[in-house]
Amino acid sequence: MELIKIFERAKAASRELALINDARRNSILNAVADAIIAESATLLEANARDLSRMDRSNPLYDRLLLDEKRLRGIADDMRHVAMLPSPLGKTLIDKTLDNGLHLRRVTVPFGVIGMIYEARPNVSFDVFSLCFKSGNACVLKGGRDADESNKAIVDLIHRILHREEVNPSVVELLPATHEATGEMLNAVGYIDLCIPRGGKRLIEFVRDNARVPVIETGAGVVNTYFDIEGDLQIGREIVNNAKTRRVSVCNALDCLIIHEGRLRDLGELCAPLIISNVVIHADEAAYEALRGKYPDELLHHATDDSFGTEFMDYAMAIRTVPSIEAAIRHISQYGSGHSESIITENPQTAAQFEAMVDAACVYVNVPTSFTDGAQFGLGAEIGISTQKLGPRGPMALEEITTYKWLIEGHGQIRK
């Protein structure tokens, strides 16, 4: 019953948001960004309590971590969102019918967006900024690992909203319990859209149990194909950046696919990974090519489970293929539709890869680490959609709006 009251408050607050103009929304977002910097000590103290309960070797530790640099980045992203054009009130279709009816299709908020996510406290700020800017209320359901951080974040936002005389229920935080997740997934009439952001198990649970509309995001089994005509120096940089920049994020590299004609270069291609102690699970051909060129303690034989695994750690698989067609078949079988990349100097091969690979983001001679709303110039993101119906790829302001038809006439009736 208590959770129903939270949903009711969020629903009511979402209607009040319609009365706040874009300039005021921007001013409030900037005020929250200022508070993030001014109250960073409080946020970091709460985050430290969460971190103290997690083993540093856990891949989620990096996702959970907040520091001064990350808080400055979060504040900058929020200010960037405030600077972006409003996604609301855009006229998508404008026409007058023969009977004189004037029809317009205009963009509007969804209403209340429910967000379920794991140990990523930055998501709390990102979701609030995007939802508030787009006129949506949001109900947050974080994981136990980040509960102290999320409570401090929402408390900070609520204090700014109170000061600005805005209903604080435009953002609500649910208890970090499985029961709360179930209540959100069944909050028909209150939650207009639910977005899970996390690992494969979380996303599958939400998809299989939700009675409210869901957009799938997050799970990223990411591949990069090094073609027979790939540039070795470019490939070294791309593979290393895609794998080691941040191993815990969904755009990190999980499997390097290499053309068999380039196995002689595999040792040099993987050499930068040694600095980060990346464990490699190589198929037989790749294992033989790396033996003696890659540290024995970091080189393992691949198993069937090595492919299609989202490692979220300093580990990756290598698969050898005889052609680009075989590389594409591997991606089709093991990829998650998130981000895929090819390294090649052949424009025809690149075009074939772009046309045939089925993923939200397809790269040519660029690391998949760029799959990110901020990197795409969207300010921030609420998640990376891997589905085809509705938004696909980084979801930002435009992707969390819908539309309605406005029809105006003067006494026309239908025969």
Secondary structure as the mmCIF struct_conf table of DSSP 4:
data_model
#
loop_
_struct_conf.conf_type_id
_struct_conf.id
_struct_conf.beg_label_comp_id
_struct_conf.beg_label_asym_id
_struct_conf.beg_label_seq_id
_struct_conf.end_label_comp_id
_struct_conf.end_label_asym_id
_struct_conf.end_label_seq_id
HELX_RH_AL_P HELX_RH_AL_P1 GLU A 2 LEU A 17
TURN_TY1_P TURN_TY1_P1 ALA A 18 LEU A 19
BEND BEND1 ILE A 20 ILE A 20
HELX_RH_AL_P HELX_RH_AL_P2 ASP A 22 ALA A 38
TURN_TY1_P TURN_TY1_P2 GLU A 39 GLU A 39
HELX_RH_AL_P HELX_RH_AL_P3 SER A 40 LEU A 51
TURN_TY1_P TURN_TY1_P3 SER A 52 ARG A 53
BEND BEND2 MET A 54 MET A 54
TURN_TY1_P TURN_TY1_P4 ARG A 56 SER A 57
BEND BEND3 ASN A 58 ASN A 58
TURN_TY1_P TURN_TY1_P5 PRO A 59 PRO A 59
HELX_RH_AL_P HELX_RH_AL_P4 LEU A 60 LEU A 64
HELX_RH_AL_P HELX_RH_AL_P5 GLU A 68 MET A 83
BEND BEND4 LEU A 84 LEU A 84
HELX_LH_PP_P HELX_LH_PP_P1 PRO A 85 SER A 86
TURN_TY1_P TURN_TY1_P6 LEU A 88 GLY A 89
STRN STRN1 THR A 91 THR A 96
TURN_TY1_P TURN_TY1_P7 ASP A 98 ASN A 99
BEND BEND5 GLY A 100 GLY A 100
STRN STRN2 HIS A 102 PRO A 109
BEND BEND6 GLY A 111 GLY A 111
STRN STRN3 VAL A 112 TYR A 117
BEND BEND7 GLU A 118 ALA A 119
TURN_TY1_P TURN_TY1_P8 PRO A 121 PRO A 121
HELX_RH_AL_P HELX_RH_AL_P6 ASN A 122 LYS A 133
TURN_TY1_P TURN_TY1_P9 SER A 134 GLY A 135
STRN STRN4 ALA A 137 LYS A 141
HELX_RH_3T_P HELX_RH_3T_P1 ARG A 144 ALA A 146
HELX_RH_AL_P HELX_RH_AL_P7 ASP A 147 ARG A 163
TURN_TY1_P TURN_TY1_P10 GLU A 164 GLU A 165
HELX_RH_3T_P HELX_RH_3T_P2 PRO A 168 VAL A 170
STRN STRN5 VAL A 171 LEU A 173
BEND BEND8 ALA A 176 THR A 177
HELX_RH_AL_P HELX_RH_AL_P8 HIS A 178 LEU A 185
TURN_TY1_P TURN_TY1_P11 ASN A 186 ASN A 186
TURN_TY1_P TURN_TY1_P12 VAL A 188 TYR A 190
BEND BEND9 ASP A 192 ASP A 192
STRN STRN6 LEU A 193 ARG A 197
BEND BEND10 GLY A 198 GLY A 198
HELX_RH_AL_P HELX_RH_AL_P9 LYS A 200 ASN A 209
BEND BEND11 ARG A 211 VAL A 212
STRN STRN7 VAL A 214 VAL A 214
STRN STRN8 THR A 217 THR A 217
STRN STRN9 VAL A 222 PHE A 226
TURN_TY1_P TURN_TY1_P13 ILE A 228 GLU A 229
HELX_RH_AL_P HELX_RH_AL_P10 LEU A 232 THR A 244
BEND BEND12 ARG A 245 ARG A 245
TURN_TY1_P TURN_TY1_P14 VAL A 247 SER A 248
BEND BEND13 VAL A 249 VAL A 249
TURN_TY1_P TURN_TY1_P15 CYS A 250 ASN A 251
BEND BEND14 ALA A 252 ALA A 252
STRN STRN10 LEU A 253 HIS A 259
HELX_RH_3T_P HELX_RH_3T_P3 GLU A 260 ASP A 265
HELX_RH_AL_P HELX_RH_AL_P11 LEU A 266 CYS A 270
HELX_RH_3T_P HELX_RH_3T_P4 ALA A 271 SER A 276
TURN_TY1_P TURN_TY1_P16 ASN A 277 ASN A 277
STRN STRN11 VAL A 279 ALA A 282
HELX_RH_AL_P HELX_RH_AL_P12 GLU A 284 LEU A 290
STRN STRN12 ARG A 291 ARG A 291
TURN_TY1_P TURN_TY1_P17 GLY A 292 LYS A 293
STRN STRN13 TYR A 294 TYR A 294
HELX_RH_3T_P HELX_RH_3T_P5 ASP A 296 LEU A 298
STRN STRN14 LEU A 299 HIS A 301
HELX_RH_3T_P HELX_RH_3T_P6 ASP A 304 SER A 306
TURN_TY1_P TURN_TY1_P18 PHE A 307 GLY A 308
BEND BEND15 ASP A 313 TYR A 314
STRN STRN15 ALA A 315 VAL A 321
BEND BEND16 PRO A 322 SER A 323
HELX_RH_AL_P HELX_RH_AL_P13 ILE A 324 TYR A 334
BEND BEND17 GLY A 337 HIS A 338
STRN STRN16 SER A 339 ILE A 343
BEND BEND18 GLU A 345 GLU A 345
HELX_RH_AL_P HELX_RH_AL_P14 PRO A 347 MET A 356
BEND BEND19 ALA A 359 ALA A 360
STRN STRN17 CYS A 361 VAL A 364
BEND BEND20 ASN A 365 VAL A 366
HELX_RH_3T_P HELX_RH_3T_P7 THR A 368 PHE A 370
BEND BEND21 ASP A 372 ASP A 372
TURN_TY1_P TURN_TY1_P19 GLY A 373 GLY A 377
BEND BEND22 LEU A 378 GLY A 379
BEND BEND23 ILE A 382 ILE A 382
STRN STRN18 GLY A 383 SER A 385
BEND BEND24 LYS A 388 GLY A 390
STRN STRN19 GLY A 393 MET A 395
TURN_TY1_P TURN_TY1_P20 LEU A 397 LEU A 397
HELX_RH_3T_P HELX_RH_3T_P8 GLU A 398 ILE A 400
STRN STRN20 THR A 401 GLU A 408
BEND BEND25 HIS A 410 GLY A 411
#
